[in-house]
Amino acid sequence: MILDNLAHSAAYIPLHPLFSAAFDYLKAFDPATPDGKYLIDGDRLYAAVQRYTTAPADTKAWETHQVYADIQYIVSGSERLFYAPAEVLPVGTPYNDVKDVQKYGTGVIPNAADTILSAGEFAIYLPHDGHKPGCIVECPEAIVKVVLKVRLN
């Protein structure tokens, strides 16, 4: 897991050949863009624009991915995200290869880390990074978020 501000994104470009295009998309992002899926480089790199209200952590499921890395970027609002290594997550639903998601329970994971992402900040999650996004910071809050899906293979 990596947490940072978009202003520092150049430091992460060497990590993957698609990260340059991913961060360029975020820097040029228009907050008026409607929710939906936007192809940037076919199925190798795409954006999911989302608007939602944060919810209590005990209602949000842990998840991991196998094919794509996530770059979760907050356009407006703030949300709490939790992190735990995938190997400590409880058994969940079977991996969905169409959606590239493994869902786990909503429960508390001992020693899980949590962070708050606010406008202009991003988190990068790789396949071994269990994460639980969309959680309340202090009270429910409207969020505009872009999740970039970066194909790893």
PAGUFI-566561 format. One line per field, with one value per residue: residue number from 1; residue in one letter; x, y, z of N, C-alpha, C, O in turn. Coordinates in steps of 0.02 Angstrom, whole numbers, padded with zeros to 5 digits. Atoms other than C-alpha are relative to their C-alpha. Example, Ala and Ser with C-alpha at 12.3 -4.5 7.8 and 13.67 -1.06 7.14 Angstrom:
REM PAGUFI-566561
pos	c(1, 2)
code	c(a, s)
n_east	c(00045, -00042)
n_north	c(-00059, -00059)
n_up	c(00000, -00003)
ca_east	c(00615, 00684)
ca_north	c(-00225, -00053)
ca_up	c(00390, 00357)
c_east	c(00045, -00039)
c_north	c(00060, 00055)
c_up	c(00000, 00037)
o_east	c(00097, -00014)
o_north	c(00059, 00110)
o_up	c(00033, 00045)
***
This chain:
REM PAGUFI-566561
pos	c(1, 2, 3, 4, 5, 6, 7, 8, 9, 10, 11, 12, 13, 14, 15, 16, 17, 18, 19, 20, 21, 22, 23, 24, 25, 26, 27, 28, 29, 30, 31, 32, 33, 34, 35, 36, 37, 38, 39, 40, 41, 42, 43, 44, 45, 46, 47, 48, 49, 50, 51, 52, 53, 54, 55, 56, 57, 58, 59, 60, 61, 62, 63, 64, 65, 66, 67, 68, 69, 70, 71, 72, 73, 74, 75, 76, 77, 78, 79, 80, 81, 82, 83, 84, 85, 86, 87, 88, 89, 90, 91, 92, 93, 94, 95, 96, 97, 98, 99, 100, 101, 102, 103, 104, 105, 106, 107, 108, 109, 110, 111, 112, 113, 114, 115, 116, 117, 118, 119, 120, 121, 122, 123, 124, 125, 126, 127, 128, 129, 130, 131, 132, 133, 134, 135, 136, 137, 138, 139, 140, 141, 142, 143, 144, 145, 146, 147, 148, 149, 150, 151, 152, 153)
code	c(m, i, l, d, n, l, a, h, s, a, a, y, i, p, l, h, p, l, f, s, a, a, f, d, y, l, k, a, f, d, p, a, t, p, d, g, k, y, l, i, d, g, d, r, l, y, a, a, v, q, r, y, t, t, a, p, a, d, t, k, a, w, e, t, h, q, v, y, a, d, i, q, y, i, v, s, g, s, e, r, l, f, y, a, p, a, e, v, l, p, v, g, t, p, y, n, d, v, k, d, v, q, k, y, g, t, g, v, i, p, n, a, a, d, t, i, l, s, a, g, e, f, a, i, y, l, p, h, d, g, h, k, p, g, c, i, v, e, c, p, e, a, i, v, k, v, v, l, k, v, r, l, n)
n_east	c(00042, -00034, 00044, -00036, 00037, -00010, -00057, -00061, 00010, -00057, -00044, 00026, 00002, -00043, 00025, 00041, 00001, 00063, 00011, -00004, 00065, 00049, -00005, 00020, 00074, 00023, -00017, 00045, 00069, 00052, 00046, 00069, 00005, 00050, -00020, -00004, -00064, -00032, -00060, -00058, -00042, 00037, 00010, -00063, 00006, 00064, 00022, 00068, 00019, 00051, 00027, 00037, -00006, -00037, 00042, -00037, -00048, 00027, 00045, -00041, -00038, -00070, -00006, -00065, 00005, -00055, -00024, -00011, -00015, 00044, -00021, 00062, -00014, 00057, 00009, 00028, 00021, -00050, 00024, -00047, -00014, -00037, -00048, -00028, -00026, 00052, -00003, 00033, 00071, 00041, 00027, 00057, 00033, -00049, -00028, 00040, -00049, 00028, -00009, -00066, 00006, 00012, 00031, -00009, 00049, -00001, -00024, -00062, -00061, -00050, -00059, 00011, -00017, 00050, -00024, 00052, -00018, 00038, -00007, -00068, -00042, 00014, -00027, -00012, 00007, -00022, 00039, -00009, 00024, 00071, 00021, 00071, 00010, 00068, 00023, 00011, -00053, 00035, 00071, 00007, -00022, 00004, -00066, -00012, -00061, -00019, -00040, -00034, -00016, -00062, -00013, -00068, -00035)
n_north	c(-00058, -00065, -00057, -00062, -00054, -00001, -00044, 00040, 00060, 00014, 00047, 00069, 00017, 00057, 00064, 00037, -00039, -00036, -00049, -00067, -00016, -00002, -00064, -00053, -00001, -00031, -00071, -00034, 00021, -00051, 00024, 00005, 00063, 00044, 00066, 00051, 00029, -00037, 00033, -00044, 00042, 00062, 00033, -00005, -00056, -00035, -00037, 00006, -00061, 00020, -00047, 00037, -00026, 00047, 00040, 00029, 00052, 00068, 00017, 00002, 00062, 00002, 00026, 00003, 00010, 00042, -00020, -00072, -00041, -00058, -00066, -00031, -00071, -00039, -00065, -00044, 00035, 00039, 00065, 00043, 00063, 00047, 00043, 00058, 00048, 00046, 00066, -00001, -00013, 00060, 00029, -00037, 00029, 00022, -00051, -00013, -00017, -00050, -00065, 00000, -00018, 00049, -00034, 00032, -00025, -00071, -00004, -00033, 00039, -00024, -00035, -00032, -00071, -00042, -00066, -00044, -00032, -00061, -00024, -00007, 00055, 00065, 00061, 00053, 00067, 00056, 00059, 00025, -00053, -00002, -00068, -00013, -00072, -00028, -00002, -00065, -00030, -00020, 00006, 00014, -00055, 00011, 00011, 00009, 00039, 00035, 00060, 00022, 00071, 00008, 00071, 00016, 00048)
n_up	c(00000, 00003, -00011, 00015, 00032, 00073, 00015, -00004, 00041, 00043, -00034, 00008, 00071, 00018, -00026, 00050, 00063, 00010, -00053, 00028, 00030, -00054, -00036, 00046, 00000, -00062, 00000, 00047, -00013, -00008, -00051, 00027, 00037, -00031, -00024, 00052, 00018, 00054, 00024, 00011, 00044, 00006, -00065, -00039, -00046, 00005, -00059, -00024, -00035, -00050, -00050, -00051, -00068, -00042, -00044, -00056, 00020, -00009, 00055, 00061, 00006, 00022, 00068, 00034, 00073, 00024, 00067, 00003, -00058, -00007, -00024, -00024, -00004, -00025, 00034, -00052, -00060, -00037, -00022, -00035, 00033, -00043, 00035, -00034, 00049, 00023, -00033, -00065, 00007, -00009, 00061, 00025, 00059, 00050, 00045, 00060, 00051, 00046, -00032, -00033, -00071, -00052, -00057, -00065, -00047, -00019, -00069, -00021, 00007, -00048, 00026, 00065, 00001, 00032, 00020, 00028, 00064, 00015, 00069, 00025, -00024, 00030, -00029, 00049, -00029, 00042, -00016, -00068, -00045, -00016, -00015, -00014, 00012, -00005, -00069, -00031, -00041, -00062, 00015, 00071, 00042, 00072, 00028, 00072, 00001, 00062, -00011, 00061, 00001, 00039, 00011, -00022, 00043)
ca_east	c(00000, 00058, -00023, 00022, -00036, -00058, 00074, 00203, 00144, 00301, 00394, 00285, 00294, 00443, 00342, 00232, 00231, 00048, 00068, 00118, -00044, -00142, -00076, -00096, -00280, -00301, -00213, -00330, -00487, -00643, -00748, -00906, -00869, -01021, -01006, -00954, -00812, -00689, -00560, -00389, -00288, -00416, -00431, -00251, -00298, -00469, -00555, -00710, -00787, -00893, -01003, -01066, -01087, -00965, -01036, -00991, -00840, -00938, -01050, -00907, -00823, -00637, -00578, -00427, -00394, -00286, -00270, -00273, -00192, -00305, -00259, -00398, -00401, -00514, -00579, -00687, -00731, -00637, -00651, -00569, -00486, -00424, -00277, -00225, -00119, -00230, -00170, -00250, -00422, -00563, -00632, -00757, -00852, -00765, -00654, -00756, -00643, -00764, -00754, -00578, -00631, -00620, -00738, -00711, -00812, -00845, -00766, -00624, -00450, -00326, -00183, -00265, -00204, -00322, -00294, -00397, -00388, -00445, -00460, -00299, -00236, -00223, -00191, -00115, -00167, -00082, -00152, -00080, -00158, -00325, -00423, -00590, -00631, -00781, -00788, -00846, -00714, -00826, -00996, -01066, -00992, -01022, -00871, -00815, -00683, -00589, -00527, -00399, -00380, -00203, -00178, -00026, 00011)
ca_north	c(00000, 00175, 00335, 00506, 00669, 00688, 00826, 00690, 00565, 00581, 00479, 00326, 00330, 00210, 00076, 00030, 00080, 00136, 00245, 00397, 00391, 00355, 00507, 00616, 00566, 00615, 00782, 00825, 00753, 00860, 00841, 00861, 00694, 00580, 00418, 00272, 00177, 00269, 00177, 00261, 00120, -00014, -00145, -00110, 00054, 00123, 00239, 00209, 00376, 00358, 00467, 00398, 00435, 00358, 00225, 00145, 00030, -00119, -00110, -00108, -00267, -00299, -00334, -00383, -00395, -00514, -00439, -00251, -00132, 00006, 00188, 00263, 00452, 00570, 00716, 00790, 00743, 00631, 00447, 00322, 00173, 00019, -00090, -00266, -00397, -00512, -00667, -00609, -00574, -00694, -00813, -00723, -00749, -00838, -00733, -00653, -00657, -00550, -00407, -00450, -00442, -00554, -00496, -00537, -00501, -00330, -00369, -00290, -00356, -00347, -00228, -00164, 00008, 00149, 00313, 00460, 00513, 00688, 00783, 00772, 00614, 00436, 00259, 00120, -00058, -00211, -00389, -00430, -00272, -00302, -00142, -00075, 00094, 00209, 00219, 00366, 00483, 00570, 00573, 00519, 00625, 00641, 00580, 00602, 00472, 00401, 00222, 00187, 00003, -00036, -00207, -00290, -00426)
ca_up	c(00000, -00043, 00019, -00048, -00126, -00314, -00309, -00272, -00404, -00511, -00380, -00421, -00611, -00618, -00527, -00676, -00861, -00849, -00694, -00798, -00898, -00739, -00647, -00802, -00805, -00623, -00647, -00792, -00712, -00725, -00566, -00671, -00757, -00730, -00634, -00742, -00821, -00934, -01039, -01039, -01119, -01158, -01021, -00967, -00882, -00845, -00724, -00620, -00569, -00411, -00302, -00137, 00047, 00169, 00286, 00453, 00439, 00504, 00350, 00224, 00162, 00147, -00031, -00135, -00322, -00423, -00598, -00566, -00444, -00378, -00372, -00266, -00281, -00183, -00287, -00148, 00029, 00151, 00189, 00304, 00221, 00313, 00262, 00313, 00224, 00121, 00213, 00378, 00306, 00350, 00220, 00111, -00049, -00194, -00307, -00448, -00601, -00704, -00578, -00516, -00335, -00185, -00047, 00136, 00291, 00367, 00535, 00629, 00588, 00733, 00695, 00535, 00487, 00447, 00361, 00305, 00123, 00078, -00085, -00186, -00101, -00167, -00108, -00215, -00173, -00248, -00246, -00074, 00001, 00084, 00093, 00154, 00074, 00092, 00281, 00386, 00458, 00588, 00505, 00336, 00197, 00010, -00088, -00268, -00306, -00454, -00443, -00577, -00620, -00680, -00758, -00681, -00811)
c_east	c(00045, -00052, 00040, -00049, 00017, 00060, 00066, -00001, 00059, 00047, -00020, -00003, 00046, -00026, -00039, -00004, -00065, -00012, 00004, -00067, -00054, 00002, -00016, -00075, -00026, 00014, -00047, -00073, -00047, -00051, -00073, -00010, -00053, 00030, 00002, 00071, 00027, 00065, 00054, 00047, -00032, -00011, 00064, -00003, -00067, -00018, -00072, -00014, -00060, -00019, -00040, 00009, 00036, -00048, 00042, 00044, -00028, -00052, 00038, 00043, 00073, 00002, 00073, -00014, 00060, 00032, 00021, 00025, -00052, 00042, -00065, 00016, -00063, -00001, -00029, -00027, 00059, -00031, 00056, 00007, 00041, 00044, 00019, 00027, -00055, -00001, -00033, -00075, -00040, -00025, -00063, -00033, 00054, 00022, -00045, 00048, -00027, 00011, 00069, -00005, -00012, -00028, 00009, -00054, 00009, 00034, 00065, 00058, 00050, 00061, -00009, 00017, -00059, 00030, -00060, 00028, -00047, 00013, 00073, 00046, -00021, 00031, 00009, -00003, 00019, -00038, 00007, -00026, -00075, -00019, -00076, -00010, -00071, -00027, -00003, 00064, -00030, -00075, -00006, 00016, -00005, 00071, -00005, 00069, 00011, 00042, 00029, 00019, 00058, 00015, 00073, 00037, -00018)
c_north	c(00062, 00054, 00063, 00051, 00000, 00044, -00038, -00061, -00018, -00052, -00073, -00023, -00058, -00068, -00041, 00042, 00039, 00055, 00072, 00021, 00004, 00067, 00060, 00006, 00035, 00075, 00040, -00014, 00058, -00027, -00005, -00064, -00044, -00065, -00048, -00023, 00036, -00035, 00052, -00035, -00069, -00032, 00000, 00054, 00033, 00032, -00017, 00063, -00017, 00059, -00041, 00036, -00052, -00033, -00027, -00058, -00070, -00020, -00008, -00064, 00013, -00028, -00004, -00011, -00042, 00026, 00074, 00026, 00057, 00062, 00035, 00072, 00038, 00068, 00051, -00042, -00035, -00067, -00037, -00064, -00043, -00043, -00058, -00046, -00051, -00065, 00000, 00012, -00065, -00026, 00038, -00035, -00021, 00059, 00005, 00023, 00050, 00070, 00009, 00024, -00062, 00040, -00043, 00028, 00074, 00011, 00037, -00049, 00027, 00029, 00028, 00075, 00038, 00068, 00039, 00030, 00058, 00021, 00010, -00057, -00066, -00056, -00050, -00066, -00052, -00063, -00026, 00049, -00005, 00071, 00004, 00076, 00022, 00007, 00072, 00023, 00019, -00007, -00014, 00062, -00020, -00001, 00001, -00033, -00029, -00060, -00020, -00074, -00009, -00074, -00015, -00049, 00010)
c_up	c(00000, 00010, -00015, -00030, -00074, -00019, 00000, -00046, -00044, 00031, -00013, -00073, -00018, 00023, -00050, -00063, -00012, 00052, -00027, -00029, 00054, 00037, -00044, -00002, 00062, 00001, -00045, 00015, 00011, 00051, -00023, -00040, 00034, 00024, -00059, -00011, -00062, -00019, -00014, -00048, -00004, 00068, 00041, 00053, -00011, 00066, 00016, 00042, 00045, 00043, 00049, 00066, 00042, 00050, 00058, -00023, 00007, -00052, -00066, 00001, -00019, -00071, -00020, -00074, -00021, -00065, -00002, 00067, 00000, 00016, 00018, 00017, 00022, -00035, 00049, 00057, 00033, 00019, 00037, -00040, 00048, -00044, 00046, -00054, -00017, 00039, 00070, -00005, 00007, -00068, -00020, -00057, -00050, -00044, -00062, -00054, -00051, 00028, 00032, 00072, 00042, 00059, 00063, 00046, 00015, 00067, 00010, -00007, 00050, -00036, -00071, 00006, -00031, -00014, -00026, -00064, -00011, -00071, -00018, 00020, -00033, 00041, -00058, 00038, -00052, 00022, 00072, 00052, 00010, 00018, 00008, -00008, 00017, 00069, 00026, 00036, 00068, -00008, -00075, -00042, -00074, -00028, -00077, -00004, -00069, 00022, -00067, 00008, -00048, -00006, 00015, -00046, -00072)
o_east	c(00095, -00107, 00097, -00109, 00073, 00092, 00115, 00042, 00067, 00081, 00021, -00018, 00027, 00001, -00043, -00012, -00065, -00060, -00031, -00092, -00099, -00050, -00043, -00102, -00070, -00028, -00059, -00117, -00031, -00083, -00113, -00066, -00049, 00082, -00037, 00117, -00010, 00111, 00041, 00073, -00004, -00025, 00066, 00027, -00082, 00010, -00114, 00014, -00109, 00022, -00083, 00047, 00020, -00100, 00103, 00025, -00011, -00077, 00009, 00072, 00089, -00043, 00116, -00070, 00112, 00092, 00068, 00006, -00076, 00088, -00103, 00056, -00117, 00047, -00005, -00049, 00116, -00090, 00115, -00043, 00084, 00027, 00030, 00000, -00093, -00055, -00045, -00109, -00017, -00029, -00105, -00032, 00110, -00015, -00062, 00072, 00012, 00028, 00084, 00028, -00051, 00006, 00007, -00097, 00054, 00040, 00100, 00052, 00068, 00085, 00040, 00005, -00094, 00075, -00111, 00082, -00108, 00056, 00111, 00104, -00078, 00077, -00035, 00032, -00007, -00073, -00040, -00020, -00114, 00017, -00114, 00001, -00115, -00088, 00034, 00098, -00011, -00110, 00042, -00003, 00010, 00112, -00052, 00118, -00036, 00092, -00008, 00047, 00052, 00030, 00118, 00099, 00007)
o_north	c(00066, 00050, 00071, 00038, -00016, 00031, -00015, -00105, -00076, -00088, -00118, -00081, -00100, -00120, -00102, 00103, 00085, 00092, 00116, 00076, 00046, 00098, 00109, 00061, 00078, 00114, 00099, 00010, 00105, -00078, -00038, -00077, -00055, -00087, -00043, -00002, 00046, -00039, 00102, -00004, -00118, 00003, -00027, 00048, 00058, 00015, -00023, 00071, -00047, 00101, -00081, 00084, -00112, -00006, -00026, -00097, -00114, -00076, -00026, -00082, 00060, -00065, 00031, -00027, -00043, 00018, 00091, 00001, 00078, 00060, 00055, 00087, 00029, 00107, 00107, -00099, -00027, -00070, -00024, -00093, -00018, -00057, -00049, -00048, -00073, -00093, -00054, 00012, -00118, 00011, 00053, -00097, 00005, 00106, -00045, 00080, 00083, 00117, 00062, 00072, -00106, 00085, -00104, 00066, 00107, 00068, 00057, -00108, 00086, 00001, 00046, 00106, 00013, 00091, 00011, 00060, 00052, -00008, 00042, -00059, -00075, -00045, -00055, -00076, -00051, -00061, -00056, 00037, 00016, 00106, -00035, 00114, -00019, 00012, 00116, -00018, -00009, -00026, -00002, 00118, -00076, 00042, -00026, -00006, -00044, -00052, -00040, -00094, 00005, -00107, 00019, -00050, -00026)
o_up	c(00035, -00018, 00008, -00037, -00094, -00070, -00029, -00040, -00062, -00005, -00005, -00086, -00059, 00002, -00043, -00058, -00051, 00047, -00002, -00015, 00050, 00047, -00020, -00003, 00058, 00025, -00032, -00022, 00049, 00038, 00011, -00063, 00095, 00001, -00106, 00024, -00110, 00021, -00047, -00095, 00019, 00117, 00097, 00106, -00065, 00119, -00029, 00096, 00022, 00062, 00030, 00072, 00039, 00067, 00055, -00067, -00032, -00051, -00117, 00052, -00055, -00090, 00007, -00094, 00012, -00074, -00037, 00120, -00052, 00057, -00026, 00061, -00006, -00031, 00053, 00048, 00012, 00036, 00027, -00062, 00084, -00102, 00106, -00109, 00026, 00052, 00096, 00046, -00013, -00117, 00021, -00062, -00048, -00055, -00092, -00053, -00085, -00009, 00058, 00092, 00024, 00083, 00060, 00024, -00012, 00089, -00037, 00012, 00047, -00085, -00103, 00058, -00074, 00020, -00043, -00064, -00002, -00105, 00019, -00001, -00054, 00081, -00101, 00087, -00108, 00073, 00098, 00112, -00034, 00052, -00020, 00039, 00033, 00078, 00004, 00068, 00119, 00039, -00112, -00024, -00092, -00012, -00105, 00023, -00106, 00057, -00112, 00059, -00107, 00044, -00009, -00045, -00115)
***
